[in-house]
Amino acid sequence: MGSAFTISLPINNSKENAIYTIDEVTKSNILNSINIEFSDIYDL
């Protein structure tokens, strides 16, 4: 299996974070989706 990494993202401006374990294969796709999906929130 490939290595994995964890990211935490705020949900609905809550102090609680959702933690995702993501396969290295889909890492770039997930990060790209996050950058697009959360661009309005974080003003990227």
N, C-alpha and C positions, 0 to 999 in steps of 0.2 A: 504493500500500500504506500501511497505517497504521503508526504508530510502534510500536516494540517495546521491551521492557525485559527485563532479566535478573535472575533471582533465584537464590540459591544456598541449598541446604538440606542439612543433614547427613544422611547415610544410615547407619543402624545405628550411630549414635554414632561414626562414623568421622571422621577428620580430613579426609578427602577430601570435596569437595562436588560435587554434581551441579548443573550449570548449565543452566537452561532459558531459551530465548528464547521469549517468549510474545506472541502478537498482542494488540493493544489491545482487540480485540473480545472476546476470551475472558479478559481480565485479571481482571475482577471475579469471574467464575466460578471461575477458578483460585485466586484469593486466598481466596474463601469456602471452597473445598474444603480449602485448606491450613489455614485457621483451625479447621475442624471436625476434620480428620484428625489434626492435630498438637496438638490442645488438651490431650490427656492428657500428651503429652511435655513441652510447654512450660508447662503449667498456666495456660492463658489464661483 
